[in-house]
Amino acid sequence: MNSDHGKSKALRLSRGEWLALHQNPEVVTASSVPIIMGYNRFCTPLRLWARYRGIEPWPDETLPMMIGTATQEVHAKVYEKATGRPTKTLPQTHVYRHPDATWLYATPDAEAMGDDGPVVVEFKHHSASRADEWDDGIPIDVQAQLVSQMACMVRTRGSASALLNKFGWYHRWADLDVATAKEWIPIMLERCEDFLRMVREGVEPPAEWCDRDVLKRIHPQEQPGLIKHLDAPEWDVTFERFEKLKADISVRERELKEIDATIKQEFGDAEELWTAGQRHYTFKSHTVSPGLCPHCKGLVRPGRIDRVLRKKGGAN
């Protein structure tokens, strides 16, 4: 059933219908727009395309996503206190469809009442790895999601709010420039239409769609059919070699853990050092008895060792 909401209408869905909508290959949701635009840090347009085509499974809900959902009411209160705007959260399974591009849907987090009218509000919950991005305003991927929500709700004003955890919790918020949003909407709609066409026709989106800085951060995960299609030089590697390197690293990590366990058993809590190609051990604080270590037998007297011991050659 629909409910009036200004110029837009909210579609009330069940949780199952809401999930199915987000995986529908004929639909784009606001959360997918940053991916299609090439701004998402963890997913490329090609990977999203593969999910729509059934090549790769859709991911499960992550812990940060669950925390963000569970804390929306608290976040709304924080935002309202910081901005002075009356703010109400919107039902999490109510979606808004674009009046013209009927394939575009959005589930905004909240709506506030500003001095110039309603404001669409997007809430984010970020750890230290992304906290600094909010120092200069709204991060580009959040802007892309917010613009699509504004388009679906037929709103001209949008705002983003973030609860950040970097050596403790703090809050950041910023409004999206009205002119920027107006400029973005036609570009966003054109890109999303191209993406849906590629999904229908089985044509892979090009690597050039990705922001270069984003592309360098993303590592394809266990999909041999995808790696070969990324034409950027940094992806010029075969799946077989990629898997071999991962296996070699895994073996080395196990060997290092075994060596570390042996060192701790023989010497106690020690830090490993490398100097001029030779391995040394720095003992933080440990009582050593003669004969405890076969390499140092006869060279170490009982007492507390705080100096560097060479594996071969004795004490300094």
N, C-alpha and C positions, 0 to 999 in steps of 0.2 A: 504494500500500500504506500502511496505517495503522500508527502506532507509538504505544504507550501513553505518556502524559505526564501522570502524576497522574490527575486526573479528566477531562482533556480528551484529544483525540486529534489528532495532526498528520497532515494529508494531504500526502503527498509528491508534488509536481507537477513536471513539466518546466518549463523557462523559458517555453515557448510556452503551456502550460496556465495558468501563473501569470499571464501577461499577459492571456490571454483571460478569466480569472476577474475581473480588475480592470475589464474593459470590458463585463461581462455586465449587461444592464439589469434582471435579476432578482436581482442581488446587490449588497450594500453591503460595501465593505471598510473597514477601520479608517482608512486614509488619507483616505477620502472623508467620514468622519463629521464632521470639523471644517468641511468645506464645507457639508454639509447642515445643520449647526447654525448656520451663518452666521458662523463665526469665522475663516475663511481670508482672508488678506490679498490673495490674487491671483485668487480664483475665487469666484463667487456660487453659491448653490443653482440659480439659473436657468441659469447656464452649464454646470454639471454635468448638469442635466436635459437641456440641448440636446445634450450629448455622448452621453448614454444614448439619446436619440431619434434620433441620427444627423444632427442639424442642424449640429453643429460637430465637426470632427475631434478626436481625442484628441491631446494634446501629446506630443512626443518626450521622452525622458529628458533632464533638464537636467544641466549640469556639476556643480552642487552636489549633485544626487542621486547622480551617479556617484562623486563624491569621498566622500560619506557612506557609500556601500556599500563602497568600497575600503578605508576606514579603520576598519571596525567592530572588527576584532581589536585594533587599537591603542586604540580608544576603550574597549573592554572592560577592557583593562589599566589605563587611566587611572582608570576608574570603580572598579575593584576596589581599586586603591591608595588612592583617596580615601575609600572607604567601609569597607574591610576585609571586604567581602562577596565570597566566591568567585563569580566571574561567568563564564558561558560564552555565547558567541554561538550563535544558533539558525540553522539553514540558511535561506537567503534565499528558497527556493522551497517551504518547508514552511508550510502555513497551518493555522490552527485555526478550527473552526466553532463558533458558539454552540450550546449543547446544546438550546435551545428555539427561538430565532429562527434557524432554519437558513439564512436568507438572509444572515446576518452572518458575515464572515470576517476574520481578522487574521493578519498576519505580524510577530510581535514580533521585535525586534532581538536581545534577550538575556534571560537569566533569571539572577538572583542568589540566593544563599541567605542570608537574613537571620536575625536571632536568633529571629524569630517564624515563620519558614517561607519559602517561595519568594516572590520578588519579580519581577514583570514589569518589564523595563527597556526604555525607549525612548531611542535615541540621536539627537541632533540635531547638525547642523553649520551654524552660523550666522555670517554676516559682521557687520560693525559696525552695519549697519542694524537688526539685531534683538538685538544683544548686551545692551543696557540692559534689555530686557524680562525677562531672567533675574535681575535684581537683587532682585526681589520674589517669587521662586519660579518655579513652572512656568507659562509662558504659557498662556492659556486654550485656544488651538487645540491645543497639545500635550496638555493635560489631556484634551480630548475624544477624541483619538486613543488615549491611554493607557487611558482608562476602557473603551473598546470592546475593546481588547486583553485587558484583565483579565477582561472579561465572557466573551470567547471561550475563554480559557484556564481559566476558573473559578478565578480568583485574587482574593484580597481585598487584596493589597498591590501597589502599583506605584510606580515611580521613573523619573525622567527625568534624562538627563545631556546636557550640551551642551558641545561644543568651540567656543569663540568666538574670533573674530579681530577685535580692535579695538586697533590699535597694538601688535599682537603676540598670540600665542595664550595663552588661559587656559581654565580649566575651571570649570563650575558644575554642581551636581546638587541635586536635591530630591526628597523622597518626597511622593506624593499622599496627602492625608488620607483615611483609610479611610471616615469618615462621608461625606465629599464624594463619593467614588466610589460608595458605596451609594445616595446620593440621585440621582446623575446617571444611573445605568444605566436605570431605567424611563423617564426623560424622553428619553434618547437613543434608546431602542428605539422609543418612540412616534413621535418625529419621523422616524426612518428609515423606519418602516412607512408613514407618510403620504407620504414622498417617493417610495417605490417605487410606491405606488398612483397618484400623479400621473404617474409615468413610464408606467405601463401605460395610463392613461386619456388621456394627452396633455394633462393640465391643468398649467399652469405654476405653479411654486411662487411665492408672493407675495414682493414685495420686503421686506415686514416681517420675513421670516425672517432677514434680515441684521442683524447688529449694526450700529448706526448709525455708529459710528466706522469699522468695516470698510467699510461701503457707501460712505462718502465717499472712501475711498482707491482704490476699484476703478474702472477705466475699461474699459468693454466694448470689445473689439478687433475691428473690421472685421466686425461681425455686425449688419446693418441690421434683421434680424428680431428681434433681442433688445433693442435700445436702447429701442424704443417701449413695451416691456412693463414697464420699470422706472418705477414711479409716483412715486418720490421726487422732490421739486422739483429737485434738482441734476441729474436726468437729463431735464429737460424741454427736449430739444433734438432736432431731426430729424437723421437720418443724413446727409442732403444737406448741411446746414449744417456738421456735424461734419467731413465730408470736405473741404468748401471751406476751412474754417479750417486744417486740416492742410496743404492745398495752399498756402495763402497763407503759412503759417509756413515751409514748405519753400523757397518763392521768396525770402522775406526772408533766410533763412539763407544761401542761395547768394549773394545780393547782398552780405551782410555779409562773407562770406569773400573775395569779389572785392575789396571795398574794403580789407579788412585786408591782403590780399596786395599791393595797390598801395602802401599806406602803408609796409609793411615794405621794399618794393623801393626806394622813394624816400628814406625816412628811417632805416631800420634798425629795431631793436627798440624799439617805442614803445607806451605805454599810452594808450588813448583816455579822455578826460575830458569831462564835460558840466557846464557852469557857466552858470546863468542863461540857459539855452536856446542857448548857444553851444558849439561843439565846440572842444576844445583837445587838444593832444598833449603828453604828458610823455615826454621822451627820457631813457631810463635812462643811456645812455652811447653817444655816437655822434659821430664826427668829420664835420662838415658843411663842404662847400666852397661858395664863392659860386656862385650860378647852378644849384645842384643842384635846388632846388625853385623852380618858376616863381612861386609865391605869395610866396616869401621873397627873391626875387632882389634883391641890393643891400642887404638888411637884415641878413644874417647874415655874420659874419666867420669865417674859418677858426678852428677850435678845438673844444674839447669842450663840448657843449651839455647842461646839466643843468637848465635852467629850462623853464617852460611857454611854448610858442610858440602864438600865436593864428593860426588859418588865415589870417585877414585882419587886418593891422595890425602885424605884425612881432614883435620880441622884447620881453619885459618887462625 
